[in-house]
Amino acid sequence: MKLQPYIYNLVSLGGMVVLLGTAWLLSSSKKNINWRALVWGFALQMAFGAFIFLFPPGRQLFIFLNDIVVAILNSSLAGVRFVFGWLAAPNEVLGPLFGNMVKSGQMKAVPNLFILATQSFPTIIFFSALMALLYYLKIMPLIIKGFSFVFAKLMRISGAESVATASNIFVGVESALTVKPYLEEMTKSELALVLTAGMATIASSVLGIYVMALKGTFPSIAGHLISASILSAPAAIMMAKLMVPEDDAPKTMGKDVEPHYERDANVFASVINGANDGLKLVFGIVALLIAVLGIVALVNLTLGFGVGIFNKICHTTFTLVLDDIFGLVFYPFTLAIGVPVEDAFKIARVIGERVVSTEVKSYSDLAALMASGSLKYQRSAVIASYALCGFAHIPSLAIFVGGISALAPGRMKDLTSIAARALVAATLACLFTACIAGFFFTTTPIVLHFK
């Protein structure tokens, strides 16, 4: 039994080969693959994974970043609670209150205490304003340039795509603005990387949603999400350059590209504009969830009708929903990334549903699995949290293609021709990052503490 955790670590290592092999099989031009990007991308991920999971100072940095994010989130709640009152109160406050009301007979049952609209979405506005402030203070462009320098020099990619990839560690679709002057002249391979990096990572503005959903059962989730977003950047480069290799001459290859952004007039303008952008993002996510989850429910209803007829004819009790289909598709990959067999199908369903229902729904379902004790192993939850850390889903693909096309109208045809490959590459990148987490997974309580 003592060897079991190490066996699963080796499974995750083998999963990396499976994922790279899948990307290679789907490559549009195997003879032009940039092998240097693969070697250095793998080396960067392994070095960062070892630093965070195994090296004591790295663990301390992990804990520090986790505490910083949690502290920032707690600060953001001051305004939220002023606006929404008890609706924004944390579950640990509401739980005992409603529990006492049930005991006294005032209520029949404790209601669903997690309210996404009031307990999580407002953090997007706060983080969006904070990021705008960091841009105004020139802190964020400096950090992006640092990551960009590493990617360009080590992995031999163009200056423009390295800046776009680096900026995606921190922001979402707006990352395309950092390379706006270069979009019209980018090669197809560069555009594929811009799309892949955008979908393989998450924006800091939405990080708060996932932290709020999971911190009750997974206190160190903020640190894991930060490390996942950083790890997914080189993974995105690896997968994009495998699936859509460079067969042209990028204009910015070997050139130092400065992140392009429009600086606000003053500090107050940056906060106001950032908050307004965050509000637009909230409304966009709300509209997306209402539409997509409604369509998924309609599809499940249709499937249920068809399965009902089948059951009557064959005298069976077979059931089928869309999550089951996605679960079956992702089940082999879930095993490959190192999720134990006992939890594999549950995690596969959570990972698979992201393709249509977005990572917001997937993280919510992961939180429910953890809260109910449905997962047998902590390892499963950790790997799933890394695998889900990205915008790799169809709704996001439409947003990224539409957003970049608005900045570079002449590239619409090229963007749509590589969109599907970019989505697959982003999904594989997220799974590869999960493999890194699975390979370095330990039961060290400091780093992987669960309640």
Secondary structure, DSSP 8 states (H G I E B T S, - for coil): -TTHHHHHHHHHHHHHHHHHHHHHHT-S-GGG--HHHHHHHHHHHHHHHHHHHTSHHHHHHHHHHHHHHHHHHHHHHHHHHHHHGGGGS-HHHHHHHHHHHHHTTS-SS------HHHHTTHHHHHHHHHHHHHHHTTHHHHHHHHHHHHHHHHH---HHHHHHHHHTTT-SGGGGGGGGGGGGG--HHHHHHHHHHHHHS--HHHHHHHHHHHTTT-TTHHHHHHHHHHHHHHHHHHHHHHHS---S--TTTT----------SSHHHHHHHHHHHHHHHHHHHHHHHHHHHHHHHHHHHHHHHHHHHHHHHHT------HHHHHHHHHHHHHHHTT--HHHHHHHHHHHHHHHHHHHHHHHHHHHHHHHTT--S-HHHHHHHHHHT-S--SHHHHHHHHHHHHHH-GGGHHHHHHHHHHHHHHHHHHHHHHHHHHHHH----TTTS---
